[in-house]
Amino acid sequence: MPPLLIAKTGETLQDCALRCGDFEHWFVRGLGIDPADTRVVCVHQGEPLPTHGEVSGIVVTGSHAMVTDRAPWSEALAEWLAEAVPRGLPVLGVCYGHQLLAHALGGEVDYHPAGPEVGTVPVRLTPAAQTDPLLGRLPEAFYVHATHAQSVVRLPPGAVHLAGNAFEPHHAFRVGERAWGVQFHPEFDIHIMRTYVQVRAARCENPDRDWAAIRATVRDTPESAALLRQFANLVKTGEIDD
């Protein structure tokens, strides 16, 4: 079986890397697969993408870059994704990957008008999500880890809206049968989320925010984390495991 491609679009905070590893390590752990069964490509460093036939699926990581910057490596990955979706290749875009997938398929990405969403936040599935192969097995409402400044402000044509909350309406969508974008971070654990909040508070980012209150919201998100193993099983077998 071809490897699962992890398209790495940036690096985590130095504090997180020292304590918890980097993006690809979190995804490998969350997917529950052997690292030997993955192929990590650092697209943000100019590493070339494989052909679509050389991989069994793709996960696109988060990043501290912005989709609206239209970096050449990002636009090249967007073109690759636009070709992958009609081929039926399983795709999971997370945070930056979610936004880039939307951009690649004709949606719109921009800064959220209310500023960043940071912390452990509730999301709710839409009625359409009840029959979704990936999110349909989740409870109607659950908690997720989030940290993002930009958002998908307009979904791609034909996209199925799957989840949102009062702050971020487009937390998840699907295009076609096997391509998903999630704004939240199923690969984060409680320690990673706490580190992101602590670092941003220490940097005095968004001084109007009550960072102590945000830190107090951080909790485990097992329902969100379950998505990764479900996606891994879909890539391996074509089905979601019960």
C-alpha positions in Angstrom: 0.0 0.0 0.0 1.4 3.5 -0.8 2.2 5.7 2.1 0.0 8.3 3.6 1.4 11.7 2.7 1.7 14.3 5.4 2.1 17.7 3.7 3.9 19.8 6.3 3.2 23.5 5.8 5.2 24.9 8.7 6.7 24.3 12.1 5.2 24.5 15.5 6.2 26.9 18.3 9.7 26.2 19.6 8.3 25.6 23.1 6.0 22.9 21.7 8.7 21.3 19.6 10.9 20.9 22.6 8.2 19.4 24.7 6.0 17.5 22.3 7.7 17.2 18.9 6.5 18.8 15.7 3.4 18.7 13.5 4.2 15.4 11.7 4.8 13.6 15.0 1.4 14.7 16.4 -0.3 13.4 13.3 1.4 10.1 13.3 0.5 9.5 16.9 -3.1 10.6 16.3 -3.5 8.6 13.2 -2.3 5.5 15.0 -0.1 4.3 12.1 3.5 3.3 11.8 5.8 6.2 10.8 7.2 3.9 8.1 3.7 4.0 6.5 3.8 7.8 6.1 5.7 10.1 3.8 6.4 13.6 5.2 7.0 16.3 2.6 8.0 19.8 3.9 6.2 21.7 1.2 6.9 25.1 2.9 10.6 24.4 2.4 10.2 23.6 -1.3 10.3 19.8 -1.1 8.6 18.4 -4.2 5.2 16.7 -3.9 4.8 13.2 -5.2 2.4 12.2 -7.9 -1.1 11.4 -6.8 -0.7 7.8 -7.5 2.3 7.5 -5.2 0.3 8.0 -2.0 -2.8 6.5 -0.5 -4.1 9.8 1.0 -3.0 13.1 2.3 -3.1 15.1 5.5 -2.3 18.8 5.2 -1.0 20.3 8.4 -1.5 23.6 10.1 1.0 26.5 9.7 1.9 29.9 11.0 1.8 31.1 7.4 -1.4 32.7 5.9 -3.2 31.3 2.9 -3.8 34.9 1.7 -0.1 35.4 1.3 -0.3 33.2 -1.8 3.3 31.8 -1.2 4.5 29.9 -4.3 4.8 26.6 -2.3 1.3 27.1 -1.0 -0.3 27.8 -4.4 1.5 24.7 -5.8 0.0 22.6 -3.0 -3.4 24.1 -3.7 -3.1 23.0 -7.4 -2.1 19.5 -6.2 -5.1 19.3 -3.9 -7.5 20.6 -6.7 -6.4 17.6 -8.8 -6.5 15.1 -5.9 -10.1 15.7 -5.0 -11.7 14.6 -8.3 -9.4 11.6 -8.3 -11.1 10.4 -5.1 -7.9 10.5 -3.1 -8.7 10.8 0.7 -7.8 14.3 1.9 -7.9 15.8 5.4 -6.9 19.5 5.6 -6.4 20.8 9.2 -6.4 24.5 10.1 -4.1 26.0 7.4 -4.8 22.8 5.4 -8.6 23.3 5.8 -8.3 26.9 4.5 -6.0 25.9 1.7 -8.3 23.1 0.6 -11.2 25.6 0.5 -9.0 28.1 -1.5 -7.9 25.4 -3.9 -11.5 24.4 -4.7 -12.9 27.9 -5.2 -13.7 29.1 -1.7 -12.5 32.2 0.0 -10.1 32.7 2.9 -9.5 35.8 4.9 -8.8 37.1 8.4 -11.6 36.5 10.9 -13.2 39.9 11.6 -13.3 39.2 15.3 -9.7 38.2 15.6 -8.1 34.8 16.4 -10.0 31.9 17.9 -7.8 30.3 20.6 -8.4 27.6 23.2 -10.7 24.7 23.7 -14.1 25.6 22.2 -17.4 23.9 21.5 -18.6 23.0 18.0 -21.9 21.6 16.8 -22.5 19.4 13.8 -24.9 20.6 11.1 -27.8 18.4 10.1 -25.9 17.4 7.0 -23.1 16.0 9.1 -25.4 13.2 10.5 -24.7 11.2 7.3 -21.1 12.2 6.8 -18.7 9.2 6.6 -16.2 10.9 8.9 -18.0 13.3 11.2 -21.3 11.5 11.3 -20.1 9.2 14.1 -19.4 12.1 16.4 -21.9 13.5 19.0 -23.9 16.5 17.9 -21.9 18.8 20.1 -18.3 18.3 21.3 -15.1 20.2 22.2 -12.1 20.9 19.9 -8.8 22.7 20.2 -8.5 25.8 18.0 -5.9 28.4 17.2 -6.3 30.4 14.0 -6.4 34.0 12.7 -7.8 33.3 9.3 -11.0 31.4 8.4 -12.9 30.0 5.4 -15.2 32.9 4.9 -16.9 31.3 1.9 -17.1 27.5 1.3 -16.2 26.1 -2.1 -19.0 25.5 -4.6 -20.7 22.2 -3.8 -19.1 21.8 -0.4 -21.2 20.3 2.4 -21.1 22.3 5.6 -20.5 20.0 8.5 -19.7 21.9 11.7 -19.3 25.3 13.3 -19.9 27.5 16.3 -21.0 31.0 17.1 -17.5 32.4 16.5 -16.4 30.3 13.5 -19.3 29.0 11.4 -17.1 27.0 9.1 -15.3 24.6 11.4 -15.7 21.6 9.0 -16.7 20.9 5.4 -16.5 18.1 2.9 -16.1 18.2 -0.9 -16.9 15.2 -2.9 -17.0 11.9 -1.1 -13.5 11.8 0.5 -12.1 15.3 1.0 -12.5 17.1 4.3 -11.4 20.3 5.9 -11.5 21.0 9.6 -10.5 24.3 11.1 -9.9 22.8 14.5 -6.9 20.6 15.5 -7.7 16.9 16.1 -3.9 16.3 16.4 -3.5 18.6 19.5 -3.6 17.1 22.9 -4.2 19.1 26.1 -0.5 19.8 26.6 0.0 21.2 23.1 -3.1 23.5 23.5 -1.9 24.7 26.9 1.5 25.5 25.4 0.0 27.6 22.6 -2.2 29.5 25.0 0.8 30.1 27.4 3.1 31.3 24.7 0.5 33.7 23.2 -0.3 35.1 26.6 3.4 35.6 27.4 3.9 37.4 24.1 1.0 39.7 25.1 -0.8 38.9 21.8 -4.3 40.3 21.6 -4.0 42.2 24.9 -7.8 42.6 25.1 -8.1 38.8 25.6 -8.5 37.3 29.1 -5.8 34.7 28.7 -6.3 33.3 32.2 -9.9 32.5 31.2 -8.8 31.0 28.0 -6.3 28.8 29.8 -9.1 27.6 32.1 -11.1 26.4 29.1 -8.4 23.9 28.0 -9.6 20.3 28.4 -9.2 16.9 26.6 -11.0 16.6 23.3 -11.4 12.8 22.7 -14.2 13.2 20.1 -12.1 15.5 18.0 -9.1 13.2 18.3 -11.1 10.2 17.1 -11.3 11.8 13.7 -7.7 11.0 12.9 -7.9 7.2 13.5 -11.2 7.2 11.6 -9.5 8.9 8.6 -6.5 6.5 8.8 -8.9 3.6 8.6 -10.7 5.1 5.6 -7.4 5.5 3.8 -6.4 1.9 4.6 -9.8 0.1 4.0 -12.0 2.6 2.2 -14.4 2.5 5.2 -14.7 4.1 8.6 -14.2 1.7 11.4 -16.9 1.4 14.1 
